[in-house]
Amino acid sequence: MGLLALASVALFGTAAARPLLIAPIRLSLPTTDLVAYDRPVIDGDTLMVSANRTADGSPGEAIHIFQRASNGTWSYAGMLMEGSISGLFLEGNLAVVNASDNIRVFERGAQGWAQTATIGRDSQGYPFRLDDGAIFMRRYQVFSECVRADWVLRKVNGQWQEAGSIGAQNCGDDQHRTVDVNDGRALIVNMRPEVGSPQPPADVLIDTGGANWTRVDGLSAPSGKTFALNGSITNNWATVATSNLYRNDGGNSWVYHGQLAQPEFENGPAPGAMIRGNSLFAPGAERDYEMPVYDSYDVPTEWQTLRVYRPRANRFWDYYARLSVDFSMRGWSVSNDGRRVAAISPDNNFEGDATKLFVFEIPDEVSFAGTQQDNFESGNFSRWTPTAGQFAIATNGATRVLRQSSLGGDAGAYLTALDWQDQSIEADLRPLEFAGNGRWFGLVARRVDAQNFYYVTLRAPGTVSIRRVLGGNVSELAYNYVVPFVPGRNYRVRLEAVGDQLAVSIDGIPRVHVKDSSFTHGHPGIAGYRTRFEADNVIVSPATRLLLRLDTTAEEVPSWAYPPADRTGTWTSVYDSGSTSFVKRQSDVSGDARWFSKVVVGNQVISARVRPMGFGTTTGTQDPWVGIAAHVVDAQNFYYVTLRRSNQFALRRVVNGSIQTIATVPQSLVTGAWYDLRLELIGKQIRAFVNGDLKIQVNDSTLSGGGRNALLMYKTAADAASYVAYQP
């Protein structure tokens, strides 16, 4: 096996933090259903949204106000104005509306909000930003003629007057856009004059009090990249396009800081990141809970979510929180201090009207209890409290398991020492026998007592159902159909009860989720009904998982086109007619073929479906293989498991470039056949699986500091699908 030189980038070299999933506060209009016409705006304790009228129930548009009280509750506070708009801005006690007839200025005084000025349209301008009490204006672009530079309006002696220009006039190919103004700085993106030409630097300008803002530096695009018309800036940080980060290292000397390594970056990032306060807000596709929905034209509808990042003292950006609405996030805005977010969404999967309004309040600090696990290798289950069924420790192959052997009725065992609010439980669950259809095995979360809890059932023949027992009454909250559950086959099942979100994944793939807030805390556990089953390798954590990558076979595999330092081999995305799905194909059999992820985590679960297709020419003891790796510190230090041409399954580690075999077991390998691999590193425990069966289980702390994950091959052509990587 050769060793690949892995690039070392400081931005990505620190372990990513687990995100907080923040439950939204839902707001509604008092006399009619809300249909939002534009994104809401929020600042401090005030939120405004353009929506349908409520005064007499008649159709039409109005701007509505919501106000936050000192106890944290939000209440409807009336209308600001009626009429259609095409832009709404809010800062403190100042609001600006781009109405259909003119620009209206509102100010809040002792008697509430009142219109205090009207700005005409003689200049053919419209507002695009409100900051530091100033209105920032832009003229409508007419591509056949020059238009003036963006300009600033300030209130002087009770009158709004021009107080300076930003940048230069905009003519023909010399196009640019002020994408953000914040804290007395402006960020301008300059467009390329023609396709293929170099990307001009983005300009940073500051307000020096003169007639024109002064350019102090330029932000050069990374090699081979281009800027889109979006970006954001604060005193010391700026972001352009898809989260290219720049830092002011003093004296307005801005340096490239790398591209934000979003843990879910490969799962569908979106441009338009915004920095406010000490947080960076990055929109992107939701993949942890909701997979794309395909309509009759096979066009995916993806839910959008919002991720929040915060910088550490060492300038690494932590994945701090995720903000998920009930369905896809249609529009959003952030308060100037970065502490609150307002958002809207439709009330269905298929992108209808935005009828739901939300507020997210972001805490200053986040802490989590430690992850716990139980693999039953001690020979007892003393931590568990059984309430029904017949539980005992048993041996199955290379491992001990907790076996429930009764078909008589309910069965359950719970970790009663854990009483967390946010909680996730995942386990290897193996059904042994169903006493008929509708019988089930599953997991439990937030169990208050025998009459109140959430649970997920995996029901014969093939239904996944999230249910709630409330006061002894059972309700089905959500369900999904999957392939029939096979007795004797192992399934990795995860149930999350985090914030108001309940979510289930099987073998790492999201299967069903729903929102409910009936219970806020309780015990996790395992349960079943008239089903004999086994449980093993239980992991309990106090938060949502940190998803790193999720490829599915329902769509074309996301790009793996990382820089050459992180990738070797010949990789293509192809449609596999045999499985009617997309796979990632690596066809180079000359030596090493590697793909390394970007993000570092501690505890991690890596899995992939692999199909060896052929082997290269070998000499001596060379043994071609395909495998996955975890805790990749660099190319000289990592753990990995391999399916080998010699019909072996091996767990190895590379330490300072030296390959060391930890364990090897027999495993037949047939080219053209699919194999499910999984590698878990939780604390010091390492577990390796083939087709759901635990093959190797050891304790090792040689490389215990965490790392990246990887898909690896040596002199092997192979297909890969359903690559999943996460921190449980």
KAVEN-V416990 format. One record per residue. N is the residue number from 0. SS is DSSP state (alpha for helix, beta for strand, coil for the rest). PHI is phi in whole degrees, -180 to 180 (* if undefined). BURIAL is I if it has 24 or more other C-alpha atoms within 12 Angstrom, else O. Layout:
BEGIN
n=[N & N]
ss=[SS & SS]
phi=[PHI & PHI]
burial=[BURIAL & BURIAL]
END
This chain:
BEGIN
n=[0 & 1 & 2 & 3 & 4 & 5 & 6 & 7 & 8 & 9 & 10 & 11 & 12 & 13 & 14 & 15 & 16 & 17 & 18 & 19 & 20 & 21 & 22 & 23 & 24 & 25 & 26 & 27 & 28 & 29 & 30 & 31 & 32 & 33 & 34 & 35 & 36 & 37 & 38 & 39 & 40 & 41 & 42 & 43 & 44 & 45 & 46 & 47 & 48 & 49 & 50 & 51 & 52 & 53 & 54 & 55 & 56 & 57 & 58 & 59 & 60 & 61 & 62 & 63 & 64 & 65 & 66 & 67 & 68 & 69 & 70 & 71 & 72 & 73 & 74 & 75 & 76 & 77 & 78 & 79 & 80 & 81 & 82 & 83 & 84 & 85 & 86 & 87 & 88 & 89 & 90 & 91 & 92 & 93 & 94 & 95 & 96 & 97 & 98 & 99 & 100 & 101 & 102 & 103 & 104 & 105 & 106 & 107 & 108 & 109 & 110 & 111 & 112 & 113 & 114 & 115 & 116 & 117 & 118 & 119 & 120 & 121 & 122 & 123 & 124 & 125 & 126 & 127 & 128 & 129 & 130 & 131 & 132 & 133 & 134 & 135 & 136 & 137 & 138 & 139 & 140 & 141 & 142 & 143 & 144 & 145 & 146 & 147 & 148 & 149 & 150 & 151 & 152 & 153 & 154 & 155 & 156 & 157 & 158 & 159 & 160 & 161 & 162 & 163 & 164 & 165 & 166 & 167 & 168 & 169 & 170 & 171 & 172 & 173 & 174 & 175 & 176 & 177 & 178 & 179 & 180 & 181 & 182 & 183 & 184 & 185 & 186 & 187 & 188 & 189 & 190 & 191 & 192 & 193 & 194 & 195 & 196 & 197 & 198 & 199 & 200 & 201 & 202 & 203 & 204 & 205 & 206 & 207 & 208 & 209 & 210 & 211 & 212 & 213 & 214 & 215 & 216 & 217 & 218 & 219 & 220 & 221 & 222 & 223 & 224 & 225 & 226 & 227 & 228 & 229 & 230 & 231 & 232 & 233 & 234 & 235 & 236 & 237 & 238 & 239 & 240 & 241 & 242 & 243 & 244 & 245 & 246 & 247 & 248 & 249 & 250 & 251 & 252 & 253 & 254 & 255 & 256 & 257 & 258 & 259 & 260 & 261 & 262 & 263 & 264 & 265 & 266 & 267 & 268 & 269 & 270 & 271 & 272 & 273 & 274 & 275 & 276 & 277 & 278 & 279 & 280 & 281 & 282 & 283 & 284 & 285 & 286 & 287 & 288 & 289 & 290 & 291 & 292 & 293 & 294 & 295 & 296 & 297 & 298 & 299 & 300 & 301 & 302 & 303 & 304 & 305 & 306 & 307 & 308 & 309 & 310 & 311 & 312 & 313 & 314 & 315 & 316 & 317 & 318 & 319 & 320 & 321 & 322 & 323 & 324 & 325 & 326 & 327 & 328 & 329 & 330 & 331 & 332 & 333 & 334 & 335 & 336 & 337 & 338 & 339 & 340 & 341 & 342 & 343 & 344 & 345 & 346 & 347 & 348 & 349 & 350 & 351 & 352 & 353 & 354 & 355 & 356 & 357 & 358 & 359 & 360 & 361 & 362 & 363 & 364 & 365 & 366 & 367 & 368 & 369 & 370 & 371 & 372 & 373 & 374 & 375 & 376 & 377 & 378 & 379 & 380 & 381 & 382 & 383 & 384 & 385 & 386 & 387 & 388 & 389 & 390 & 391 & 392 & 393 & 394 & 395 & 396 & 397 & 398 & 399 & 400 & 401 & 402 & 403 & 404 & 405 & 406 & 407 & 408 & 409 & 410 & 411 & 412 & 413 & 414 & 415 & 416 & 417 & 418 & 419 & 420 & 421 & 422 & 423 & 424 & 425 & 426 & 427 & 428 & 429 & 430 & 431 & 432 & 433 & 434 & 435 & 436 & 437 & 438 & 439 & 440 & 441 & 442 & 443 & 444 & 445 & 446 & 447 & 448 & 449 & 450 & 451 & 452 & 453 & 454 & 455 & 456 & 457 & 458 & 459 & 460 & 461 & 462 & 463 & 464 & 465 & 466 & 467 & 468 & 469 & 470 & 471 & 472 & 473 & 474 & 475 & 476 & 477 & 478 & 479 & 480 & 481 & 482 & 483 & 484 & 485 & 486 & 487 & 488 & 489 & 490 & 491 & 492 & 493 & 494 & 495 & 496 & 497 & 498 & 499 & 500 & 501 & 502 & 503 & 504 & 505 & 506 & 507 & 508 & 509 & 510 & 511 & 512 & 513 & 514 & 515 & 516 & 517 & 518 & 519 & 520 & 521 & 522 & 523 & 524 & 525 & 526 & 527 & 528 & 529 & 530 & 531 & 532 & 533 & 534 & 535 & 536 & 537 & 538 & 539 & 540 & 541 & 542 & 543 & 544 & 545 & 546 & 547 & 548 & 549 & 550 & 551 & 552 & 553 & 554 & 555 & 556 & 557 & 558 & 559 & 560 & 561 & 562 & 563 & 564 & 565 & 566 & 567 & 568 & 569 & 570 & 571 & 572 & 573 & 574 & 575 & 576 & 577 & 578 & 579 & 580 & 581 & 582 & 583 & 584 & 585 & 586 & 587 & 588 & 589 & 590 & 591 & 592 & 593 & 594 & 595 & 596 & 597 & 598 & 599 & 600 & 601 & 602 & 603 & 604 & 605 & 606 & 607 & 608 & 609 & 610 & 611 & 612 & 613 & 614 & 615 & 616 & 617 & 618 & 619 & 620 & 621 & 622 & 623 & 624 & 625 & 626 & 627 & 628 & 629 & 630 & 631 & 632 & 633 & 634 & 635 & 636 & 637 & 638 & 639 & 640 & 641 & 642 & 643 & 644 & 645 & 646 & 647 & 648 & 649 & 650 & 651 & 652 & 653 & 654 & 655 & 656 & 657 & 658 & 659 & 660 & 661 & 662 & 663 & 664 & 665 & 666 & 667 & 668 & 669 & 670 & 671 & 672 & 673 & 674 & 675 & 676 & 677 & 678 & 679 & 680 & 681 & 682 & 683 & 684 & 685 & 686 & 687 & 688 & 689 & 690 & 691 & 692 & 693 & 694 & 695 & 696 & 697 & 698 & 699 & 700 & 701 & 702 & 703 & 704 & 705 & 706 & 707 & 708 & 709 & 710 & 711 & 712 & 713 & 714 & 715 & 716 & 717 & 718 & 719 & 720 & 721 & 722 & 723 & 724 & 725 & 726 & 727]
ss=[coil & coil & coil & coil & coil & coil & coil & coil & coil & alpha & alpha & alpha & coil & coil & coil & coil & coil & coil & coil & beta & beta & beta & coil & coil & beta & beta & beta & coil & coil & coil & coil & coil & coil & coil & coil & beta & coil & coil & coil & coil & beta & beta & beta & coil & coil & beta & beta & beta & beta & beta & beta & beta & coil & coil & coil & coil & coil & coil & coil & coil & beta & beta & beta & beta & beta & beta & beta & beta & coil & coil & coil & coil & coil & beta & beta & beta & beta & beta & beta & beta & beta & beta & coil & coil & beta & beta & beta & beta & beta & beta & beta & coil & coil & beta & beta & beta & beta & beta & beta & coil & coil & coil & beta & beta & beta & beta & beta & beta & beta & coil & coil & beta & beta & beta & beta & beta & beta & beta & beta & coil & coil & coil & coil & coil & beta & beta & beta & beta & beta & beta & beta & coil & coil & beta & beta & beta & beta & beta & beta & coil & coil & coil & coil & coil & coil & coil & beta & coil & coil & beta & beta & beta & beta & beta & beta & beta & coil & coil & beta & beta & beta & beta & beta & beta & beta & beta & coil & coil & coil & beta & beta & coil & coil & beta & coil & beta & beta & beta & beta & beta & beta & beta & coil & coil & beta & beta & beta & beta & beta & beta & coil & coil & coil & coil & coil & coil & coil & coil & coil & coil & coil & beta & beta & beta & beta & beta & coil & coil & coil & coil & coil & beta & coil & beta & beta & beta & beta & beta & beta & coil & coil & coil & coil & coil & coil & coil & coil & coil & coil & coil & beta & beta & beta & coil & coil & coil & beta & beta & beta & beta & coil & coil & coil & beta & beta & beta & beta & beta & coil & coil & coil & coil & coil & beta & beta & beta & beta & beta & beta & coil & coil & coil & coil & coil & alpha & alpha & alpha & coil & beta & coil & coil & coil & coil & beta & beta & beta & coil & coil & beta & beta & beta & beta & beta & beta & beta & coil & coil & coil & coil & coil & coil & coil & beta & beta & coil & coil & coil & coil & coil & beta & beta & coil & coil & beta & beta & beta & beta & beta & beta & beta & beta & coil & coil & coil & coil & coil & beta & beta & beta & beta & beta & beta & beta & coil & coil & coil & coil & coil & beta & beta & beta & beta & beta & beta & coil & coil & coil & coil & coil & beta & beta & beta & beta & beta & beta & coil & coil & coil & coil & coil & coil & coil & coil & coil & coil & beta & beta & beta & beta & beta & beta & coil & coil & coil & coil & coil & coil & coil & coil & coil & coil & beta & beta & beta & coil & coil & coil & coil & coil & coil & coil & coil & coil & coil & beta & beta & beta & beta & coil & coil & beta & beta & beta & beta & beta & beta & coil & coil & beta & beta & beta & beta & beta & beta & coil & coil & coil & coil & coil & beta & beta & beta & beta & beta & coil & coil & coil & coil & coil & beta & coil & coil & beta & beta & beta & beta & beta & beta & beta & beta & beta & beta & beta & beta & coil & coil & coil & coil & coil & beta & beta & beta & beta & beta & beta & beta & beta & beta & beta & coil & coil & beta & beta & beta & beta & beta & beta & beta & beta & coil & coil & coil & beta & beta & beta & beta & beta & beta & beta & beta & coil & coil & beta & beta & beta & beta & beta & beta & beta & beta & beta & coil & coil & coil & coil & coil & coil & coil & coil & beta & beta & beta & beta & beta & beta & beta & beta & beta & coil & coil & beta & beta & beta & beta & beta & beta & coil & coil & beta & beta & beta & beta & beta & beta & beta & coil & coil & coil & coil & coil & coil & beta & beta & beta & beta & beta & beta & beta & beta & coil & beta & beta & beta & beta & beta & beta & beta & beta & beta & beta & beta & coil & coil & coil & coil & beta & beta & beta & beta & beta & coil & coil & coil & coil & coil & coil & coil & coil & coil & coil & coil & coil & coil & alpha & alpha & alpha & beta & beta & coil & coil & beta & beta & beta & beta & beta & beta & coil & coil & coil & coil & beta & beta & beta & beta & beta & beta & coil & coil & coil & coil & coil & beta & beta & beta & beta & beta & coil & coil & coil & coil & beta & coil & coil & beta & beta & beta & beta & beta & beta & beta & beta & beta & beta & beta & beta & coil & coil & coil & coil & coil & coil & coil & coil & coil & beta & beta & beta & beta & beta & beta & beta & beta & beta & beta & coil & coil & beta & beta & beta & beta & beta & beta & beta & beta & coil & coil & coil & beta & beta & beta & beta & beta & beta & beta & beta & coil & coil & beta & beta & beta & beta & beta & beta & beta & beta & beta & coil & coil & coil & coil & coil & coil & coil & coil & beta & beta & beta & beta & beta & beta & beta & beta & coil & coil & beta & beta & beta & beta & beta & beta & coil & coil & beta & beta & beta & beta & beta & beta & beta & coil & coil & coil & coil & coil & coil & coil & beta & beta & beta & beta & beta & beta & beta & beta & coil & beta & beta & beta & beta & beta & beta & beta & beta & beta & beta & beta & beta & coil]
phi=[* & -79 & -121 & -92 & -74 & -100 & -65 & -108 & -123 & -58 & -62 & -104 & -89 & -116 & -60 & -72 & -87 & -73 & -84 & -88 & -94 & -92 & -73 & -80 & -95 & -96 & -115 & -146 & -75 & -77 & -122 & -160 & -71 & -84 & -130 & -80 & -103 & -157 & -65 & -75 & -124 & -145 & -158 & 60 & -101 & -122 & -129 & -128 & -143 & -88 & -150 & -64 & -72 & -130 & -59 & -131 & 80 & -79 & -68 & 138 & -112 & -153 & -102 & -110 & -117 & -121 & -129 & -96 & -87 & -65 & -86 & 95 & -85 & -105 & -134 & -70 & -123 & 102 & -101 & -82 & -165 & -111 & 122 & -78 & -136 & -133 & 172 & -139 & -137 & -143 & -148 & 57 & -98 & -124 & -130 & -127 & -121 & -89 & -85 & -70 & -105 & -167 & -101 & -110 & -112 & -120 & -131 & -101 & -122 & -63 & -96 & 105 & -84 & -149 & -74 & -117 & -161 & -129 & -110 & -73 & -109 & -60 & -87 & 54 & -110 & -145 & -77 & -130 & -162 & -126 & -155 & 54 & 74 & -111 & -103 & -104 & -117 & -140 & -86 & -59 & -77 & -118 & -69 & -86 & -147 & -76 & -126 & -67 & -67 & -60 & -137 & -116 & -114 & -127 & -87 & -127 & 53 & 82 & -120 & -84 & -132 & -65 & -136 & 129 & -118 & -120 & 77 & -115 & -64 & -110 & -131 & 46 & -74 & -85 & -100 & -154 & -149 & -75 & -92 & -163 & -133 & -162 & 57 & 77 & -126 & -126 & -120 & -118 & -98 & -99 & -79 & -67 & -65 & -158 & -62 & 95 & -81 & -62 & -76 & -65 & -62 & -78 & -97 & -109 & -123 & -129 & -88 & -103 & 90 & -90 & -71 & -131 & -67 & -101 & -74 & -115 & -168 & -125 & -105 & -78 & -70 & -59 & -56 & 81 & -112 & -127 & -96 & -95 & -83 & -155 & 171 & -156 & -147 & -126 & -60 & -121 & -132 & -142 & -134 & -132 & 58 & -84 & 61 & -79 & -100 & -132 & -127 & -81 & -90 & 116 & 64 & 59 & -103 & -97 & -124 & -70 & -111 & 102 & -91 & -55 & -86 & -64 & -54 & -102 & -56 & -73 & -91 & 120 & -71 & -126 & -70 & 105 & -65 & -135 & -106 & -140 & 61 & -106 & -128 & -111 & -110 & -124 & -75 & -174 & -76 & -81 & -124 & -74 & -112 & -132 & -82 & -57 & -102 & -104 & -91 & -66 & -96 & 61 & -105 & -75 & -107 & -107 & -74 & -106 & -127 & -131 & -109 & -116 & -124 & -134 & -84 & -84 & -62 & -86 & 77 & -77 & -93 & -79 & -75 & -93 & -158 & -124 & -115 & -122 & -86 & -67 & -131 & -75 & -75 & -84 & -155 & -156 & -150 & -123 & -66 & -61 & -89 & 74 & -98 & -139 & -132 & -109 & -149 & -128 & -155 & -74 & -111 & -157 & -78 & -116 & 61 & -84 & -61 & -80 & -116 & -122 & -124 & -134 & -127 & -115 & -112 & -98 & -69 & -72 & -135 & -134 & -141 & -130 & -69 & -74 & -71 & -123 & -147 & -145 & -108 & 63 & -71 & -72 & 90 & -142 & -130 & -66 & -76 & -100 & -115 & -73 & -117 & -164 & 94 & -124 & -102 & -159 & -79 & -138 & -108 & -134 & 63 & -91 & -144 & -94 & -135 & -96 & -106 & -109 & -114 & -98 & -105 & -79 & 173 & -68 & -144 & -163 & -145 & -135 & -90 & -72 & -77 & -103 & -134 & -98 & -77 & -78 & -155 & -133 & -131 & -135 & -158 & -81 & -116 & -126 & -71 & -107 & -163 & -101 & -88 & 107 & -66 & 83 & -77 & -151 & -134 & 178 & -126 & -127 & -139 & 51 & -81 & -79 & -162 & -66 & -106 & -148 & -175 & -102 & -156 & -115 & -115 & -103 & -103 & -70 & -87 & -166 & -126 & -106 & -134 & -91 & -130 & -133 & -106 & -124 & 61 & 87 & -95 & -93 & -130 & -88 & -91 & -166 & -152 & -155 & -98 & -132 & -64 & -56 & -76 & -103 & -56 & 94 & -92 & -89 & -127 & -90 & -115 & -132 & -122 & -113 & -127 & -127 & 60 & -105 & -106 & -114 & -144 & -129 & -125 & -126 & 53 & 86 & -99 & -60 & -121 & -162 & -155 & -161 & -108 & -162 & -126 & -65 & -122 & -112 & -162 & 147 & -104 & -87 & -173 & -122 & -157 & -167 & -142 & 50 & -140 & -84 & -154 & -123 & -129 & -154 & 51 & -79 & -122 & -122 & -135 & -96 & -170 & -68 & -73 & -97 & -75 & -104 & -158 & -148 & -95 & -124 & -92 & -83 & -147 & -64 & -62 & -56 & -59 & -112 & -81 & -77 & -55 & -54 & -66 & -108 & -155 & -137 & 102 & -118 & -112 & -138 & -102 & -132 & -89 & -99 & -66 & -65 & -107 & 48 & -153 & -90 & -134 & -99 & -113 & -115 & -113 & -83 & -112 & -81 & 179 & -71 & -134 & -137 & -131 & -110 & -73 & -100 & -98 & -95 & -137 & -88 & -56 & -156 & -124 & -122 & -144 & -163 & -94 & -127 & -135 & -62 & -113 & 178 & -127 & -85 & -71 & -125 & -134 & 58 & -95 & -60 & -134 & -58 & -160 & -134 & -166 & -130 & -133 & -143 & 51 & -78 & -75 & -163 & -69 & -104 & -148 & -172 & -99 & -156 & -117 & -138 & -94 & -114 & -58 & -80 & 62 & -132 & -115 & -128 & -106 & -133 & -135 & -112 & -124 & 52 & 87 & -95 & -84 & -128 & -83 & -94 & -160 & -140 & -133 & -66 & -159 & -68 & -133 & -123 & -64 & 88 & -102 & -87 & -133 & -96 & -108 & -145 & -130 & -117 & -127 & -122 & 62 & -95 & -87 & -121 & -129 & -129 & -126 & -129 & 53 & 84 & -95 & -71 & -106 & -137 & -144 & -142 & -107 & -157 & -124 & -58 & -121 & -95 & -86 & 90 & 169 & -89 & -127 & -159 & -112 & -129 & -147 & -134 & 49 & -139 & -92 & -155 & -101 & -135 & -151 & 51 & -78 & -128 & -140 & -159 & -100 & -74]
burial=[I & O & I & I & O & I & O & O & O & O & I & I & I & I & I & I & I & I & I & I & I & I & I & I & I & I & I & I & I & O & O & O & O & I & I & I & I & I & I & I & I & I & I & I & I & I & I & I & I & I & I & I & I & I & O & O & O & O & O & O & I & I & I & I & I & I & I & I & O & O & O & O & O & I & I & I & I & I & I & I & I & I & I & I & I & I & I & I & I & I & I & I & I & I & I & I & I & I & I & O & O & I & I & I & I & I & I & O & O & O & O & O & I & O & O & O & O & O & I & O & O & O & O & O & I & I & I & I & I & I & I & O & I & I & I & I & I & I & I & O & O & O & O & O & O & O & I & I & I & I & I & I & I & I & O & O & O & O & O & O & O & O & I & I & I & I & I & I & I & I & O & O & O & O & I & I & I & I & I & I & I & I & I & I & I & I & I & I & I & I & I & I & O & O & O & O & O & O & I & I & I & I & I & I & I & I & I & O & O & O & O & O & I & I & I & I & I & I & I & I & I & I & O & O & O & I & I & I & I & I & I & I & I & I & I & I & I & I & I & I & I & I & I & I & I & I & I & I & O & O & O & I & O & I & I & I & I & I & I & I & I & I & I & I & I & I & I & I & I & I & I & I & I & I & I & I & I & I & I & I & I & I & I & I & I & I & I & I & I & I & I & I & O & O & O & O & O & O & O & O & I & I & I & I & I & I & I & I & I & I & I & O & O & O & I & I & I & I & I & I & I & I & I & I & I & I & I & I & I & I & I & I & I & I & I & I & I & I & I & I & I & I & I & I & I & I & I & O & I & O & O & O & I & I & I & I & I & I & I & I & I & I & O & O & O & O & O & O & O & O & I & I & I & I & I & I & I & O & O & O & I & O & O & I & I & I & O & O & I & I & I & I & I & I & O & O & O & O & I & I & I & I & I & I & I & I & I & O & O & I & I & I & I & I & I & I & O & I & I & I & I & I & I & I & I & I & I & I & I & I & I & I & I & I & I & O & O & O & I & I & I & I & I & I & I & I & I & I & I & I & O & I & I & I & I & I & I & I & I & I & I & I & I & I & I & I & I & I & I & I & O & O & O & O & O & O & I & I & I & I & O & O & O & O & I & O & I & O & O & I & I & I & I & I & I & I & I & I & I & I & I & I & I & I & I & I & I & I & I & I & I & I & I & I & I & I & I & I & I & I & I & I & I & I & I & I & I & I & I & I & I & I & I & I & I & I & I & I & I & I & I & I & I & I & I & I & I & I & I & I & I & I & I & I & I & I & I & I & O & I & O & O & O & O & O & I & I & I & I & I & I & I & I & I & O & O & O & O & O & O & O & I & I & I & I & I & I & I & I & O & I & I & I & I & I & I & I & I & I & I & I & I & I & I & I & I & I & I & I & I & I & I & I & I & I & I & O & O & O & O & O & O & I & I & I & I & I & I & I & I & I & I & I & I & I & I & I & I & I & I & I & I & I & I & I & O & O & I & I & I & I & I & I & I & I & O & O & O & O & O & O & I & I & I & I & O & O & O & I & O & I & O & O & I & I & I & I & I & I & I & I & I & I & O & I & I & I & I & I & I & I & I & I & I & I & I & I & I & O & O & O & I & I & I & I & I & I & I & I & I & I & I & I & I & I & I & I & I & I & I & I & I & I & I & I & I & I & I]
END
